[in-house]
Amino acid sequence: MDRDDDGEIEQIAYTYKGGTEIQSLDPETGKLTFTVTHSGEHNGRQEDQSESWEADFGGRWTIYELRSPPIINKDIKRLQNAINKALTMLGRSCFEA
């Protein structure tokens, strides 16, 4: 995500195997412009194909960024490790008795 000085998103770009997608929002019309580039081999040589189109999502992006505190913190990791150890020792105690 590219942001301006105010922290507003200017464009979103992500890549996947063989391609890239860039989304940019026109603030005046509220339309998203999608630019997709595909990389691949055609007739024995490397080629990049690109296409663009616009879509009206009411001024909204198709991808969101969420921020929250971590769900798994140090206390939860410590508790899980204690459970794992207790279960491991339980199995050993049964076989040694």
Secondary structure, DSSP 8 states (H G I E B T S, - for coil): -EE-TTS-EEEEEEEETTEEEEEEE-TTT-EEEEEEEEEEEETTEEEEEEEEEEEE-TT--SS-------SS-HHHHHHHHHHHHHHHHHHHHHHH-
